[in-house]
């Protein structure tokens, strides 16, 4: 594990993003303690956890259950999640909720912490528990303090509905039989109904956020303006994934092709919303948003490329139009990630958080070259993607593991169609299966499009 700073830059899809929710004044205060400053500045992930544990003990002695004590525990919970200790992260967050007592419902803290717990459980494959926590967050929203603005309420409700939809969506048995044919099973009518309900729920989350954004626009209100647009676009991205999964399960027992038309409508809505945001008056743009917008756009472009390339896993050749579309979207994503890496400059932590998503885009670009018959170029890109996915310190979450697994599988498929490369093909496929087996059982074999999801929280938009 390398030495990486905490970064409050662009949020990462796997992160709990709790550091983003810590007030600047509180963050400055806790950094007066050398252990906290070291944990935030240059320690390895593992070292920072030990430093934050010691820091929590110190603040428990000098300011028990105070804002500084709670802030250190938030940072500890985030780090524990980063290294895959999701259960311990949930326990730490529960300590904070207990400390806050009835105050947890003020200013959205209850929703924030419950959704962070839910995401940690989701990362760990405990989907029923994640669903329960997201339902609690949604219920808490109805009991928030009266001074909440309609924009605050809309953002928290949208985040909670998104979390609930993703918790239910992940529990569905939608797998890639090329990874492990032993775990594929026919979809039941109940599976299809549940997928459709997830799709509707995520659509409701996206539309609610979008509507409140438009309401702000019509009234010239700056409060939460940018946050609502970003959350709405991310929700549309997730809704598109749900559309695709619903279609796959619905068609699983017959020979019909899986349709991506509805999926593309959702993803295009997300892109259009972000484009609309870019055209709004600057005086309404309450927070810097370009980097986050580009991150969401890149994710949508990757999802479109993935769907175009892999919805029908039995098709090795695409028609020219579809291959061109997949190539354009994957390259657009890679260009956006390149820009994010360049903008991060010397912030190595920020660059590290972008790297896994960028590697997914590299793998998709490589797959386009492979489909076009440019094997040598494809191999170079696949090698870059596998190297990037293997070297990142953020390698414990399911989304990252799915990407690592699939890039190895795609690379293996390239070698299988290459003379005298059968041994390499089998080695890469075996590596892909091994990566899959390291995931918690609930995530094993999941269809690759699941890695395009974003379980976001209110703190992502600060």
KELOBA-610735 format. One record per residue (C-alpha): z, y, x; residue in one letter. Coordinates in steps of 0.5 Angstrom, whole numbers, padded with zeros to 4 digits, always signed. Layout:
% residues N
ZYXA;...
//
This chain:
% residues 462
+0000+0000+0000X;-0002+0007+0003X;+0001+0013+0003X;+0000+0017-0003X;+0002+0023-0006X;+0004+0024-0014X;-0002+0028-0016X;-0002+0032-0023X;-0009+0033-0022X;-0014+0029-0027X;-0011+0024-0031X;-0012+0017-0029X;-0013+0012-0035X;-0008+0007-0033X;-0003+0012-0031X;+0003+0014-0036X;+0002+0021-0033X;+0009+0023-0034X;+0009+0027-0028X;+0005+0032-0032X;+0010+0033-0037X;+0015+0035-0032X;+0016+0043-0033X;+0014+0046-0026X;+0021+0049-0026X;+0025+0042-0026X;+0020+0039-0021X;+0021+0045-0016X;+0029+0044-0017X;+0029+0036-0016X;+0024+0037-0010X;+0030+0040-0007X;+0033+0033-0006X;+0029+0031+0001X;+0029+0024-0003X;+0025+0027-0008X;+0020+0031-0004X;+0019+0025+0000X;+0017+0021-0006X;+0012+0026-0008X;+0009+0028-0002X;+0007+0022+0003X;+0011+0016+0002X;+0008+0009+0000X;+0008+0007-0007X;+0013+0002-0006X;+0017+0007-0001X;+0017+0012-0007X;+0020+0007-0012X;+0026+0006-0007X;+0027+0014-0006X;+0027+0015-0013X;+0032+0010-0015X;+0037+0013-0010X;+0035+0020-0013X;+0037+0018-0020X;+0043+0015-0017X;+0045+0022-0014X;+0043+0026-0020X;+0047+0021-0024X;+0053+0024-0020X;+0052+0031-0020X;+0048+0032-0026X;+0048+0026-0031X;+0043+0026-0036X;+0041+0033-0035X;+0034+0035-0034X;+0034+0034-0027X;+0036+0027-0028X;+0031+0025-0034X;+0026+0028-0029X;+0027+0023-0024X;+0027+0017-0028X;+0020+0020-0031X;+0017+0020-0024X;+0021+0013-0023X;+0018+0010-0029X;+0011+0012-0027X;+0011+0009-0020X;+0014+0003-0023X;+0008+0002-0028X;+0003+0004-0022X;+0005-0002-0018X;+0005-0007-0024X;+0013-0007-0026X;+0011-0005-0033X;+0017-0008-0036X;+0022-0004-0031X;+0018+0002-0033X;+0019+0001-0040X;+0027+0000-0039X;+0027+0006-0035X;+0024+0010-0040X;+0029+0007-0045X;+0035+0010-0041X;+0032+0017-0042X;+0031+0016-0049X;+0038+0014-0050X;+0040+0020-0046X;+0037+0025-0050X;+0040+0022-0057X;+0038+0026-0063X;+0034+0031-0058X;+0029+0026-0056X;+0025+0029-0063X;+0025+0036-0060X;+0018+0038-0058X;+0015+0032-0058X;+0019+0028-0053X;+0020+0022-0057X;+0013+0021-0058X;+0011+0022-0051X;+0016+0017-0049X;+0015+0012-0054X;+0007+0012-0053X;+0009+0012-0045X;+0013+0005-0047X;+0008+0003-0051X;+0002+0004-0046X;+0007+0000-0040X;+0007-0006-0045X;+0000-0005-0047X;-0002-0006-0039X;+0003-0012-0039X;-0001-0015-0045X;+0005-0015-0049X;+0001-0012-0055X;+0005-0014-0061X;+0011-0010-0057X;+0006-0004-0056X;+0004-0004-0063X;+0011-0003-0065X;+0012+0003-0060X;+0006+0006-0062X;+0008+0005-0070X;+0015+0008-0068X;+0012+0014-0065X;+0007+0015-0071X;+0013+0015-0075X;+0017+0020-0071X;+0012+0025-0071X;+0013+0026-0079X;+0020+0028-0077X;+0019+0033-0071X;+0022+0039-0071X;+0020+0045-0076X;+0018+0049-0071X;+0012+0045-0069X;+0005+0048-0070X;-0001+0045-0074X;-0004+0044-0067X;+0002+0040-0064X;+0003+0036-0070X;-0005+0034-0070X;-0005+0032-0062X;+0001+0028-0063X;-0001+0024-0069X;-0008+0023-0066X;-0005+0020-0059X;+0000+0016-0063X;-0006+0013-0068X;-0010+0012-0062X;-0005+0008-0058X;-0004+0004-0065X;-0011+0003-0065X;-0012+0000-0058X;-0005-0004-0059X;-0009-0008-0064X;-0015-0008-0061X;-0013-0011-0055X;-0010-0017-0059X;-0016-0019-0061X;-0019-0025-0058X;-0026-0022-0055X;-0028-0026-0049X;-0033-0027-0044X;-0035-0034-0044X;-0038-0033-0037X;-0031-0032-0034X;-0028-0037-0037X;-0031-0042-0043X;-0025-0045-0044X;-0021-0040-0047X;-0027-0038-0052X;-0026-0039-0059X;-0030-0037-0066X;-0028-0031-0069X;-0025-0032-0076X;-0026-0027-0082X;-0019-0024-0080X;-0021-0023-0073X;-0027-0019-0076X;-0023-0015-0081X;-0017-0013-0076X;-0023-0011-0071X;-0026-0007-0077X;-0019-0004-0078X;-0018-0002-0071X;-0025+0002-0071X;-0023+0006-0078X;-0016+0007-0075X;-0019+0010-0068X;-0024+0014-0072X;-0019+0017-0076X;-0015+0019-0070X;-0022+0022-0067X;-0024+0026-0073X;-0017+0029-0074X;-0017+0031-0067X;-0024+0034-0068X;-0022+0037-0075X;-0016+0041-0072X;-0021+0043-0066X;-0026+0046-0071X;-0020+0049-0075X;-0018+0053-0068X;-0025+0055-0067X;-0026+0058-0074X;-0019+0062-0074X;-0020+0064-0066X;-0013+0061-0065X;-0012+0059-0057X;-0006+0054-0058X;-0008+0047-0056X;-0015+0049-0057X;-0018+0045-0051X;-0013+0039-0051X;-0015+0038-0058X;-0022+0037-0056X;-0021+0033-0050X;-0017+0028-0054X;-0022+0028-0059X;-0027+0026-0054X;-0023+0021-0051X;-0022+0018-0058X;-0029+0018-0060X;-0030+0014-0053X;-0025+0009-0055X;-0028+0008-0062X;-0034+0007-0059X;-0031+0001-0056X;-0028-0001-0062X;-0035-0001-0066X;-0038-0006-0060X;-0032-0011-0061X;-0032-0011-0068X;-0040-0012-0068X;-0039-0018-0063X;-0034-0021-0067X;-0038-0020-0073X;-0044-0024-0070X;-0040-0029-0066X;-0042-0035-0070X;-0049-0034-0071X;-0056-0032-0067X;-0056-0025-0069X;-0056-0019-0063X;-0050-0015-0063X;-0052-0008-0065X;-0050-0002-0061X;-0053+0003-0066X;-0046+0005-0069X;-0043+0005-0062X;-0048+0010-0059X;-0046+0015-0065X;-0039+0015-0063X;-0040+0016-0056X;-0045+0021-0057X;-0040+0025-0062X;-0035+0025-0056X;-0041+0028-0051X;-0043+0033-0056X;-0036+0035-0057X;-0035+0036-0050X;-0041+0040-0050X;-0039+0044-0055X;-0032+0046-0052X;-0036+0048-0046X;-0039+0053-0050X;-0033+0056-0053X;-0030+0063-0051X;-0026+0063-0045X;-0020+0067-0048X;-0019+0061-0052X;-0019+0056-0046X;-0012+0055-0045X;-0012+0050-0039X;-0017+0049-0034X;-0021+0043-0037X;-0027+0042-0033X;-0025+0036-0029X;-0022+0032-0035X;-0028+0033-0039X;-0032+0031-0033X;-0028+0025-0033X;-0028+0023-0040X;-0036+0024-0040X;-0037+0020-0034X;-0033+0014-0038X;-0037+0015-0044X;-0043+0015-0039X;-0041+0008-0036X;-0039+0005-0043X;-0046+0007-0045X;-0049+0004-0039X;-0045-0002-0040X;-0047-0004-0047X;-0054-0003-0045X;-0054-0008-0040X;-0049-0013-0042X;-0048-0013-0050X;-0053-0019-0049X;-0050-0023-0043X;-0056-0028-0044X;-0062-0023-0043X;-0063-0022-0035X;-0069-0017-0036X;-0069-0011-0040X;-0075-0007-0043X;-0077-0001-0039X;-0074+0004-0044X;-0067+0001-0044X;-0067+0000-0037X;-0068+0007-0036X;-0063+0009-0041X;-0058+0005-0037X;-0060+0008-0030X;-0059+0015-0033X;-0053+0014-0036X;-0050+0010-0030X;-0052+0015-0025X;-0050+0021-0029X;-0043+0018-0029X;-0043+0017-0021X;-0046+0024-0020X;-0040+0026-0025X;-0035+0022-0020X;-0038+0025-0014X;-0036+0032-0016X;-0029+0030-0018X;-0028+0027-0011X;-0031+0033-0008X;-0027+0038-0012X;-0021+0034-0010X;-0022+0036-0003X;-0016+0034+0001X;-0012+0032-0004X;-0012+0025-0002X;-0008+0022-0008X;-0013+0026-0013X;-0018+0022-0010X;-0015+0016-0010X;-0014+0016-0017X;-0021+0017-0019X;-0024+0012-0014X;-0023+0006-0019X;-0027+0009-0024X;-0032+0011-0019X;-0033+0004-0017X;-0034+0002-0024X;-0040+0007-0024X;-0043+0004-0017X;-0043-0003-0020X;-0047-0001-0026X;-0052+0003-0022X;-0052-0003-0018X;-0053-0008-0024X;-0059-0003-0026X;-0062-0004-0019X;-0061-0011-0020X;-0065-0011-0026X;-0071-0007-0023X;-0072-0012-0018X;-0069-0008-0012X;-0064-0013-0009X;-0063-0010-0003X;-0061-0004-0006X;-0057-0007-0011X;-0053-0011-0006X;-0051-0005-0002X;-0048-0002-0008X;-0045-0008-0010X;-0041-0008-0003X;-0039-0001-0004X;-0036-0002-0011X;-0032-0009-0009X;-0030-0005-0002X;-0027+0001-0007X;-0024-0003-0012X;-0021-0008-0007X;-0018-0002-0002X;-0015+0002-0008X;-0007+0002-0008X;-0008+0003-0016X;-0009-0004-0017X;-0004-0007-0021X;-0007-0005-0028X;-0011-0009-0033X;-0017-0004-0033X;-0018-0004-0026X;-0017-0012-0025X;-0023-0013-0031X;-0027-0008-0027X;-0026-0012-0020X;-0027-0018-0024X;-0034-0016-0027X;-0037-0013-0021X;-0036-0019-0017X;-0039-0023-0023X;-0045-0018-0023X;-0046-0019-0015X;-0046-0026-0016X;-0051-0026-0021X;-0055-0022-0016X;-0054-0027-0011X;-0056-0033-0015X;-0063-0030-0017X;-0064-0030-0009X;-0067-0035-0005X;-0062-0038+0000X;-0056-0034-0003X;-0053-0040-0008X;-0047-0041-0003X;-0045-0033-0004X;-0047-0033-0011X;-0041-0039-0012X;-0036-0035-0008X;-0037-0029-0011X;-0036-0032-0018X;-0030-0036-0016X;-0027-0030-0013X;-0028-0027-0020X;-0025-0032-0024X;-0019-0032-0019X;-0018-0024-0020X;-0018-0026-0028X;-0013-0031-0027X;-0008-0026-0023X;-0008-0022-0030X;-0003-0023-0035X;-0005-0029-0040X;-0006-0024-0045X;-0012-0020-0041X;-0015-0026-0038X;-0022-0027-0040X;-0023-0020-0044X;-0030-0018-0045X;-0032-0013-0040X;-0032-0007-0045X;-0025-0007-0045X;-0024-0003-0039X;-0028+0003-0042X;-0021+0004-0046X;-0017+0010-0045X;-0010+0009-0047X;-0008+0017-0047X;-0002+0021-0048X;+0000+0028-0050X;+0002+0029-0043X;-0005+0028-0041X;-0007+0034-0044X;-0002+0039-0040X;
//
